[in-house]
């Protein structure tokens, strides 16, 4: 049975032409409703408090309050609202800052309508959605020496068990809970238990942060 809920979206971008273009684009997509738009992080926080959207499409570089700070405050004040970053920037600093702040999705502005729609749908369903270029940057950051990878299977961080590390690695590869269950020959309920345990041990809030954590700790290598 398909989920026919309408997803209410707020668009945040300081460039009027970009903001209005995104609003027009989203209004043409089935299952989405634009609940409003804002030109900076402060306006976004005020708007979200009024209209209670499901997802915020967030730019990063904005005056008064940038997208990273706005995302962090939004996740603190309105944890039920998911954030997808849509930005020109795919550098390490921007990516890690946005994911640490609590964004579940990260797309660059060359993303097409279908990619944006998929990201919005994914984060509303509790999943992470990262642009392939962003995934590559995460790998490159690790292999360039931002943090030297640990050898797999030994010295696992934060007391993770071998099975929890396997589940985390598959999350970083973009697998869903059902796919992880099939690959490891365990039930989805067991997968959820492992995810809850590893999130608690590593102090992770969501799958996007789990992806960053896996790359930083060498649980996913360049060949993945």
C-alpha positions in Angstrom: 0.0 0.0 0.0 1.5 3.3 -1.0 1.9 6.2 1.3 -0.3 9.0 -0.1 0.6 11.6 2.6 1.5 15.0 1.2 4.9 16.2 2.3 5.0 19.8 3.3 8.3 21.5 2.4 9.9 24.8 3.4 12.5 26.3 1.0 15.4 28.3 2.4 17.8 30.2 0.1 19.1 33.7 0.2 19.0 34.1 -3.6 15.6 35.2 -4.6 15.8 33.7 -8.1 16.9 30.4 -6.8 14.4 30.3 -4.0 11.5 31.2 -6.3 12.7 28.7 -8.9 12.8 25.9 -6.3 9.3 26.8 -5.1 7.9 26.6 -8.6 9.8 23.3 -9.2 8.5 21.6 -6.0 4.9 22.7 -6.7 5.0 20.7 -9.9 6.1 17.5 -8.1 3.4 15.1 -7.0 3.0 14.5 -3.3 4.7 17.7 -2.3 3.3 21.0 -1.0 5.4 24.1 -0.4 4.5 25.5 3.0 6.6 28.6 2.6 10.0 30.0 1.8 12.7 32.0 3.7 15.8 34.0 2.8 18.0 33.2 5.7 18.3 30.9 8.8 16.5 33.3 11.2 13.5 33.6 8.9 13.5 29.8 8.4 13.3 29.2 12.2 10.4 31.6 12.5 8.6 30.1 9.5 9.1 26.5 10.6 7.6 27.4 14.1 4.5 28.8 12.3 3.9 26.3 9.5 5.3 23.0 10.9 6.6 21.5 7.7 7.8 17.9 7.3 11.1 18.8 5.5 13.2 21.9 5.0 15.3 22.3 1.9 18.2 24.3 3.3 20.9 26.4 1.6 24.2 26.8 3.6 25.8 30.2 2.8 23.3 32.8 3.9 23.4 36.2 5.8 22.4 36.6 9.5 22.3 32.9 10.2 23.8 30.3 7.9 22.3 26.9 7.1 24.5 24.9 9.5 23.5 27.0 12.5 19.8 27.0 11.4 19.9 23.2 10.9 21.3 22.6 14.4 18.8 24.9 16.0 15.9 23.5 14.0 16.8 19.9 15.0 17.0 21.0 18.6 13.7 23.0 18.6 11.8 20.9 16.0 13.3 17.4 16.0 10.3 16.1 13.9 11.4 18.3 11.0 14.0 16.8 8.6 16.6 18.9 6.8 18.0 18.3 3.3 20.9 20.6 2.4 20.8 21.9 -1.2 24.0 23.9 -1.8 26.6 24.9 -4.3 29.4 23.6 -2.0 30.6 20.0 -1.7 33.8 20.7 0.3 34.7 18.7 3.4 34.1 21.5 5.9 30.6 22.2 4.5 29.6 18.5 4.4 30.8 17.5 7.8 29.4 20.6 9.4 26.0 20.1 7.9 25.8 16.4 8.8 27.0 17.1 12.4 24.3 19.7 12.7 21.7 17.1 11.9 21.0 17.3 8.2 19.8 13.9 6.8 20.3 14.8 3.2 23.0 16.7 1.3 22.6 17.6 -2.4 24.4 20.0 -4.7 22.5 22.5 -6.8 23.1 20.6 -10.0 20.7 18.0 -8.7 17.6 17.4 -10.8 14.0 17.4 -9.8 13.9 13.7 -9.4 16.9 13.7 -7.1 15.4 16.4 -4.9 12.1 14.6 -4.7 13.9 11.3 -3.8 15.9 13.0 -1.1 12.8 14.6 0.4 11.0 11.3 0.4 14.0 9.5 1.8 14.5 11.8 4.8 10.8 11.9 5.6 11.0 8.1 5.8 13.9 8.3 8.2 16.7 7.5 5.8 19.8 9.5 4.7 20.2 10.7 1.1 23.6 11.9 0.1 24.7 13.1 -3.3 27.2 10.6 -4.8 29.8 13.4 -5.1 29.3 14.0 -1.3 29.9 10.3 -0.6 33.1 10.5 -2.6 34.3 13.5 -0.7 33.7 11.7 2.6 35.9 8.8 1.3 38.6 11.2 0.0 38.7 13.1 3.3 39.5 9.9 5.1 42.0 8.6 2.6 43.7 12.0 2.5 44.6 11.6 6.1 42.0 13.7 7.9 41.9 10.7 10.2 43.8 7.6 9.6 41.6 4.6 9.2 41.5 1.9 11.8 42.1 -1.7 10.6 38.8 -3.4 10.2 37.9 -6.1 12.6 40.1 -4.8 15.4 40.1 -1.8 17.7 36.5 -1.0 16.9 35.6 2.5 18.1 33.3 3.2 21.1 33.0 -0.5 22.1 31.1 -1.5 18.9 30.7 -5.2 18.4 31.8 -6.9 15.2 28.1 -7.2 14.1 27.3 -3.6 14.9 30.3 -2.5 12.8 29.0 -4.7 9.9 25.6 -3.1 10.2 27.2 0.4 10.3 29.3 -0.3 7.2 26.2 -1.4 5.3 24.4 1.8 6.4 27.3 3.8 5.0 27.0 1.9 1.7 23.4 3.1 1.5 21.6 -0.1 2.4 18.1 -0.1 3.8 17.2 -2.1 6.9 15.6 -4.7 4.7 18.7 -5.0 2.6 21.0 -5.3 5.6 18.8 -8.0 7.0 19.0 -10.0 3.8 22.8 -9.5 3.4 23.6 -10.5 7.0 20.9 -13.3 7.2 19.2 -11.7 10.2 15.7 -10.3 10.8 14.8 -6.6 10.3 14.0 -6.4 14.1 17.5 -7.6 14.8 18.9 -5.0 12.4 16.9 -2.3 14.3 18.3 -3.5 17.6 21.9 -3.3 16.3 21.3 0.2 14.9 19.8 1.4 18.2 22.7 0.0 20.1 25.4 1.4 17.8 23.7 4.8 17.7 23.7 4.9 21.5 27.3 3.8 21.8 28.6 6.3 19.2 26.2 9.1 20.2 24.6 9.3 16.7 21.3 10.9 16.0 20.6 9.5 12.5 21.8 7.6 9.4 23.5 10.7 7.9 25.7 11.1 11.0 26.3 7.3 10.9 27.7 7.6 7.4 30.2 10.3 8.5 31.2 8.3 11.6 31.8 5.2 9.5 34.1 7.0 7.1 35.9 8.9 9.8 36.6 5.6 11.6 37.8 3.6 8.6 34.8 1.2 8.6 34.3 2.0 4.9 37.2 2.2 2.6 37.9 3.9 -0.8 37.1 0.6 -2.5 33.5 0.6 -1.1 
